[in-house]
Every structure is written in C-alpha cells, then in structure tokens.
C-alpha cells in the first residue's frame, strides 16, 4: 500500500484538476490518501486566543470537511498541524508516505530537509502529476 498526502488551502481546495486526481487515488485500493493542512483543528479557539485576534476567515465545516467527504478522504486521515511545519508532523507520525503535494515553497523546502519523509512535490510546477505518478510505481 502507498500513502500519499495533499495540502488543502491553495492546493486541493482550489483546483478541480487536483481534486479529480485525488478522487482517482482514493478509489485505488492500493493507495491511502491523506490531507495534511497547516490549519488549526478548531479555528474559533485559535483565533479567539491569539494575541491579535482577527475575524476567522473560514470554518473547517464550511469547506475542508465537505470537500474531503466529496473526494472520499476519511476524517481520520485529515491532519491539522496547528500552524506548525508539516515536516514536524511527518517526522513524528510513524507512517510512511510516498509524497506530499503542496503549493507552499517553504513547506516544500522543510519537507525536503527531513530524512525518510515524503517526497515533497509542488503543485505549482507543470509536471507535478508526472512526479506523483512516477513515485506510485516504484
């Protein structure tokens, strides 16, 4: 079995093409699809306790959960890193991932720096899907 992960904001959330690819992978019994997002699990709590509270720009129940449900990603495979680097979670999760698709170049660099972590792939590059597919046949 292969495990792969997608970033949410500005990655799977904004691209029908990435959503279609994600749904195809979910349908493959040999692939376990995860969403790993920097968002907090409880945005209201996070924004209410921050030093400079702002209006909460989103609610997970409004966008993340409905899209994950539609794509077939189970809720237990959604990870909220609470604004921490995703690489921190991948270092400690004790799960092996083939790749992580993200739009954030800083997250990509952080992931590239960890040993044994997923191969970071930028969805902003035109050949991202080829990179993903190559890593699923090894």
N, C-alpha and C positions, 0 to 999 in steps of 0.2 A: 504494500500500500504506500502511496505517496501522499504527503501532507503538503499543502500549499496555502499561502495566505495573501489576502488583499487588504490594502489600506481602504478606508471608507471615504473620507472627505477629499474631494478633488481627484478621486481615482474611480472606484466602483460607483460612487454616488452620481458622478457627472457624465458618465459615458455609457451609452446604450451598448456600444461595441464591447466594452469591458464587462458589462452586465451579462450580455449574451455568452461571452466566453466563460464567465464564472458559472452560469447556469449549466453550460455544457459539461464543465468539470464536475459539478455537483452530481450530475446524472451518471457519471462514470463510477462504478462501484470500487474501482481501484484507487480513487482519489478522494482524499478528505479535505474539504475546503473550509478555511477559517477566515474571519475578518479580524484584523488586529488594528485597532484605532487608538490614536492618542487621546481621544475624548475621555472625559470622566464618565463613570457609570451613572452617577446621579448629578447631572448638570446644575440643577437648582441648588443643591447643597454646596457644590463647588463655587458657584458664582456668589452665593449668599455669604460664604465665609472668606472670600478673597478680600485683600486689603483695599482694592479699588473695584468694588462691585460694578458691573455693567449689566445691562439687560441681557439676559440669556438669549443668544441668537438662535438656539434650536433646542429641541427635545428629542431624545432618542426614540421615544414612542411615535414621533411625527414622521421621521424619515429613516433612520437606521433600521429599526426593527421591522417596519413594513417591507422595506426593500430586501432585507435579509430573508424574511419569510417568503417573499415572492420568488427569490432566487433559490430557495431551498437550503439556506445555511442555518443549521440549528442554533438556537440561542446559546447553548452551552459551548459553541465554537466561536463566540464573539468575545474578544478580549478588549478591555478598556485599560489603557496604560496610565490613565490619570495625568496626562501631560508629561509623563516620563518618556525617555527614549525607548522606542520599540526594542532596540537591541538589548536593553536591560531585561525585558520580559523574555526574549528569546534565549538569553544566556541562562535563565533560571527555570524555564518551563519544562525541561527534561523531555521534550518532544523533538523529533527530527523533522524539519521542514525542508523541502526541495528549494523553494523560492518564496520571496515576498515581493509583491508588486506594489509600488508606492510612487507618488508624484513628488515627494519632498527630497531634494538633493541632500539635505543634511541627514535625514533619516537613512538614505541610501549609503552615505559615507560611514555613518555609525555602524550600520549592519555589515558593511564590507570589512570593518575592523574586528569583528568577532570570529573566533575560531569555532568551526563546527556549526555555525548558524546558517540560516537560509541564504541562498544566493540572492542578493538584492537586485531587483530589476526595476528600471524607471519606466513608468507608463507614458512618460513624455517623449521617449525615443521611438522612432518609427518602426523599429524591428523588435519591440518588446514581446509580441506574441510568439515570434520565432524562437527567442531566447527561452521563453516559458516552455514551449513545446519540446525543444531540444532536451531540457532538463527532465522532462517526464518520460523520456525513452531510455535514459541511462540506467 
